[in-house]
Amino acid sequence: MATVARNTGPSRRIYTLGCSCEPRAGSLRNVARIPKVPATLMCAPFTIDEARQAGLTRRQLRGASWRRMGCGFYVWAGLPDSPMLRLLTVQRRLPAVAVFSGRTAAWLHGLDLPPCDPVDVTVPTPVHISVRAGVALRRAKLASNEVVRRNGLHATSILRTLRDLAAHLPLVEAVVAADMALHKRLCDLVQLRGYIAANGDRRGIARLRRVVALAEPAAESPMETRLRLLLVLAGLPRPCAQVPLHDEEGRFLGRPDLYYPNQRLGLEYDGASHSNSLANDDRRQNRLLTAGIRLLRFTAADLHGTPELVIGQVRAFIS
């Protein structure tokens, strides 16, 4: 305690002011301890046994410094949750011969597909493995050239991945995936056709053949692909994709998403970014209209909500 002496005459009185800087006996027990975070556990998922080896107890793992990933795995709470972190955790629960496949492999190749809902995994047919929560297990024979490493994880090759997607996804969504892979130049139509020829009548090849027949490397977005397939599967002629248009003097007019050259009809999908580029889109539309090119624009609400009206409008313009 800090004190001050006041002279009141012959005697002196002592007054207490504030708290002492010296802790009382036993008060150190009330000071919060800094959590122990071993460096070896800060970068990846770990098991309870690995935590013990690093000096942690089960009680400490229940603290705020750690996050449970399920099935006996934990991560440091400072690691943000991400698909890759979940895949690393799933990998620890699988045999070494397991390979990420399907939509999970597609995501590892850079395609915009959900990788963890569920996690798609393929294991060789002789391997016995029980069901894992959150994992869709398939058993199939994989050739050595059908397995690659992506971001440090084993995944099916892009050709095998597209084959699996063709086998298990609806036709339109399988073509969406193929268009993305082709546009990113992860493969080309020649490679896909060669893969189909080399695998004959194996499972998924017949559906992959149909996907490849509908695929378009020039497609620039999934919704553009869905618009094209909506028309083609309804029996309309297949439109050209991303065709640059010029006037008689060679000046660039624009590049509609889809185009019917004989009817001089352009089709556009207006996505979320349309409002951000409205002025440029309007100027481009004016140039096309001035050059005698008609233009129809559609949104996600049109494609999902009233597809029959989209088909009817296009059919009326090209008839």
FENURZI-V345682 format. One line per field, one symbol per residue. ss: DSSP state (2 for helix, 1 for strand, 0 for the rest). burial: b if it has 9 or more other C-alpha atoms within 8 Angstrom, else e. A space follows every 50 residues. Layout:
BEGIN
ss=???
burial=???
END
This chain:
BEGIN
ss=01111110000111111000000000222200000000222000011222 22200002222000011111001111000000222222222200000011 02222222000000000011111000000000001111100002221111 00111102222222222200222222222222200000222222222220 00002222222222000000022222222222000000011000110000 01110001110000111110022222222222222222220001111102 2222202222222222220
burial=eeeeeeeeeeebeeeeeeeeeeeeeeeeeeeeeeeeeeeebbbbbbbbee bbebebeeeebeeebbbebeeebbbbbeeeeeeebbbbbeeeeeeeebbb bbbbbbbbeebebebbeebbbbbbeeeeeeeeeebbbeeeeeeeebbbeb eeebbbbbbbbbbbbbbeeeeeebbbbbbbbbbeeebbeeebbebbeeee eeebbebbbebbeebbbbbeebebbbbbbbbbeeeeeeebbbbbebbeee eebbebbbbbeeebbbbbbbeeebeeeeeebeebbebbbeeebbbeebbb ebbeebbeebbeeebeeee
END
